[in-house]
Amino acid sequence: MYRTVFKPVMDFMVALFVLIVSSPVTLLTTIVLFFLNGGRPFFFQVRPGKDERLFKIIKFKTMNDKTDSEGNLLPDADRLTWYGGIVRKLSIDELPQMINVLKGDMSLIGPRPLLVEYLELYDSVQKRRHEVRPGISGWAQVNGRNTLSWESKIEHDVWYVDHLSFGLDLKILFLTVKKVVISEGISGENSVTMEKFKGTKK
């Protein structure tokens, strides 16, 4: 009952409340990133959701599109803008995903939606992470975030699917706020994003 009825209703109500309360921050961030990123304050990318249904995720664009002399994008760390770094550290870049929650593409809590190209790399157990709506934060994020290996991160996702409950979601929500405040579990200073998932299937 919680998974199919109460959780979606709570997601919608909380997401709407957060969007309203955070509107001043969202507006300021949109304006600043508009100028820093050449008129492109938002980042859109197709991701797989529940039952591997594809949707377009919305985030603040924290990196510019600067390239080298050969036209190749510079490393992530070189393209991260000064304000983009602040936005990431405070997890403000996740705020636009509340729109995804309102649309029913995502939940507040659940496995993070990863790249579409990873779908063919999952084994039968890892694919179970798509049995629920993806979330803005999840069990893996509060248990190490980018410091976890890909295998461990996905194991946490599947564990969440098997143990999903109101109490667990509240615990993850509390731990998420705590980790954002103390900036725990983010990537090292020399890496902005994790290396790509290579797959574990034999």
C-alpha positions as CSV (number, residue, x, y, z in Angstrom):
1,M,0.0,0.0,0.0
2,Y,2.8,2.4,0.9
3,R,4.8,1.7,-2.3
4,T,1.8,2.0,-4.7
5,V,-0.4,4.6,-3.1
6,F,1.1,6.7,-0.2
7,K,4.6,7.0,-1.6
8,P,3.5,8.6,-4.9
9,V,1.1,10.9,-3.1
10,M,3.8,12.0,-0.6
11,D,6.3,12.5,-3.4
12,F,4.0,14.8,-5.3
13,M,3.1,16.9,-2.2
14,V,6.7,17.2,-0.9
15,A,8.1,18.0,-4.4
16,L,5.5,20.8,-4.9
17,F,6.3,22.2,-1.4
18,V,10.0,22.1,-2.1
19,L,9.6,23.8,-5.5
20,I,7.6,26.6,-3.9
21,V,9.9,27.2,-0.9
22,S,13.1,27.0,-3.0
23,S,11.9,29.2,-5.8
24,P,14.1,32.2,-4.8
25,V,17.2,29.9,-4.9
26,T,16.1,28.3,-8.1
27,L,15.5,31.6,-9.8
28,L,18.9,33.0,-8.7
29,T,20.7,29.8,-9.8
30,T,18.9,29.9,-13.1
31,I,20.0,33.5,-13.8
32,V,23.6,32.9,-12.7
33,L,24.1,29.7,-14.7
34,F,22.4,31.3,-17.7
35,F,25.2,33.8,-18.0
36,L,28.0,31.3,-17.0
37,N,26.9,28.6,-19.4
38,G,26.1,30.6,-22.5
39,G,22.3,30.8,-22.0
40,R,22.0,27.1,-21.0
41,P,21.2,26.9,-17.2
42,F,19.7,23.4,-17.4
43,F,21.0,20.0,-18.2
44,F,18.7,17.5,-19.9
45,Q,19.5,13.8,-20.4
46,V,17.5,10.6,-21.1
47,R,17.6,8.1,-18.3
48,P,15.8,4.8,-17.6
49,G,13.1,4.9,-14.9
50,K,10.8,2.3,-13.5
51,D,10.6,-0.8,-15.6
52,E,13.4,0.7,-17.7
53,R,11.0,3.3,-19.2
54,L,13.0,6.2,-20.6
55,F,12.4,9.8,-19.4
56,K,14.3,13.0,-19.6
57,I,16.0,14.1,-16.3
58,I,16.3,17.8,-15.5
59,K,19.2,19.2,-13.5
60,F,21.1,22.5,-13.3
61,K,24.0,22.6,-15.7
62,T,27.1,23.0,-13.5
63,M,29.7,22.6,-16.3
64,N,30.3,24.8,-19.3
65,D,31.0,23.4,-22.8
66,K,34.6,24.6,-23.3
67,T,36.7,22.6,-25.7
68,D,40.4,22.2,-26.5
69,S,42.1,23.3,-29.7
70,E,40.8,20.1,-31.4
71,G,37.2,20.6,-30.4
72,N,37.2,18.0,-27.7
73,L,35.4,18.8,-24.4
74,L,37.9,19.7,-21.6
75,P,38.0,17.4,-18.5
76,D,35.0,17.8,-16.1
77,A,37.1,19.4,-13.5
78,D,38.2,22.1,-16.0
79,R,34.6,22.8,-17.1
80,L,33.1,23.1,-13.6
81,T,32.2,26.7,-13.1
82,W,32.8,28.5,-9.8
83,Y,29.1,28.7,-9.1
84,G,28.6,25.2,-10.4
85,G,30.9,24.0,-7.7
86,I,28.8,25.7,-5.0
87,V,25.6,24.3,-6.6
88,R,27.0,20.8,-6.5
89,K,28.3,21.0,-3.0
90,L,24.9,22.1,-1.7
91,S,23.1,19.7,-4.0
92,I,21.1,22.6,-5.5
93,D,21.7,21.0,-8.9
94,E,19.1,18.4,-7.9
95,L,16.3,20.9,-7.3
96,P,14.9,20.8,-10.9
97,Q,14.4,17.1,-10.5
98,M,11.4,17.9,-8.4
99,I,9.7,18.5,-11.7
100,N,10.5,14.9,-12.6
101,V,8.9,13.9,-9.3
102,L,5.7,15.9,-10.0
103,K,5.5,14.2,-13.5
104,G,5.8,10.8,-11.9
105,D,9.1,10.0,-13.6
106,M,11.0,9.9,-10.3
107,S,10.5,9.6,-6.5
108,L,12.1,11.5,-3.8
109,I,13.8,8.3,-2.6
110,G,14.9,5.5,-4.8
111,P,17.9,4.2,-6.8
112,R,19.5,7.0,-8.7
113,P,18.6,7.0,-12.5
114,L,21.8,6.0,-14.3
115,L,22.8,6.2,-18.0
116,V,20.8,4.4,-20.7
117,E,24.0,2.8,-22.0
118,Y,24.3,0.8,-18.7
119,L,21.1,-1.1,-19.3
120,E,22.8,-3.8,-21.4
121,L,25.6,-4.2,-18.8
122,Y,23.4,-5.2,-15.8
123,D,23.0,-8.8,-14.8
124,S,19.6,-10.2,-13.9
125,V,19.9,-9.2,-10.3
126,Q,21.2,-5.7,-11.0
127,K,18.3,-5.0,-13.3
128,R,16.0,-5.3,-10.3
129,R,17.0,-1.7,-9.4
130,H,14.4,-0.7,-12.0
131,E,11.5,-2.3,-10.2
132,V,10.8,1.0,-8.5
133,R,10.9,4.7,-9.5
134,P,14.4,6.1,-9.4
135,G,15.0,8.7,-6.7
136,I,16.8,12.0,-6.1
137,S,18.5,10.3,-3.2
138,G,18.8,6.7,-2.3
139,W,20.2,4.0,0.0
140,A,23.5,4.0,-1.9
141,Q,23.8,7.8,-1.7
142,V,23.6,7.8,2.1
143,N,26.0,4.9,2.4
144,G,29.0,6.3,0.5
145,R,27.7,8.0,-2.6
146,N,30.5,8.4,-5.1
147,T,33.0,6.7,-2.7
148,L,31.3,3.3,-3.3
149,S,32.3,0.9,-6.1
150,W,29.8,0.5,-8.8
151,E,29.1,-3.1,-7.7
152,S,28.5,-2.0,-4.1
153,K,26.3,0.9,-5.2
154,I,24.0,-1.3,-7.3
155,E,23.9,-3.9,-4.5
156,H,22.6,-1.1,-2.2
157,D,20.0,-0.2,-4.9
158,V,18.7,-3.8,-5.1
159,W,18.6,-4.0,-1.3
160,Y,16.5,-0.9,-1.2
161,V,14.0,-2.4,-3.6
162,D,13.6,-5.5,-1.3
163,H,13.2,-3.4,1.9
164,L,11.3,-0.4,0.7
165,S,9.2,1.1,3.5
166,F,8.0,4.4,4.9
167,G,10.5,4.0,7.8
168,L,13.4,3.4,5.4
169,D,12.5,6.3,3.2
170,L,12.4,8.6,6.3
171,K,15.8,7.3,7.4
172,I,17.3,8.0,4.0
173,L,15.8,11.5,3.8
174,F,17.3,12.3,7.2
175,L,20.7,11.0,6.3
176,T,20.6,12.8,3.0
177,V,20.0,16.2,4.7
178,K,22.9,15.4,7.1
179,K,25.3,14.5,4.3
180,V,24.5,17.6,2.3
181,V,25.1,19.7,5.4
182,I,28.5,18.2,6.1
183,S,29.4,17.5,2.4
184,E,30.2,13.9,3.1
185,G,30.7,11.2,0.4
186,I,31.3,13.5,-2.6
187,S,34.0,12.8,-5.2
188,G,37.6,13.7,-4.5
189,E,38.8,17.2,-5.4
190,N,40.5,15.9,-8.6
191,S,37.4,14.2,-9.9
192,V,34.1,15.7,-10.6
193,T,32.2,12.6,-11.6
194,M,32.7,8.8,-11.1
195,E,34.2,6.6,-13.8
196,K,31.7,4.9,-16.0
197,F,30.2,1.6,-15.1
198,K,31.9,-1.2,-17.0
199,G,29.5,-4.1,-16.2
200,T,30.0,-7.2,-14.1
201,K,28.4,-9.8,-16.4
202,K,30.6,-12.8,-17.2
